[in-house]
Amino acid sequence: MAITEIFQALSDPTRREILRMLRARDMSAGELADKFTLAKSTLSGHFATLRHAGLIVSERHATTIVYSLNLSVAEETMAAVAELLGTLPRAHAARSSARLRRRPA
């Protein structure tokens, strides 16, 4: 996955809040929807953007969709941000950036 898609996904405050909630625990689409005053179709679009960026994964349990934070992509994104800000040793940042570029779409 390209770092650009990840940054685009992170640019929206609602999507960042979804990630914060999923950092604490996996949640169903209904549980997440209960936390926002947005239409379910709008939230579905946010989920799709986050999934496309690789930041979350979804799993169907009967009629319920459960979302989880994709920790490896989140950690790689943090490393790439640290590299941009010059706060991470280059060797580690280079490995993280290379993994982000190789991630399949």
Secondary structure, DSSP 8 states (H G I E B T S, - for coil): --HHHHHHHHTSHHHHHHHHHHHH--EEHHHHHHT--S-HHHHHHHHHHHHHTTSEEEEEETTEEEEEE-HHHHHHHHHHHHHHHT-S-HHHHHHHHHHHHH---
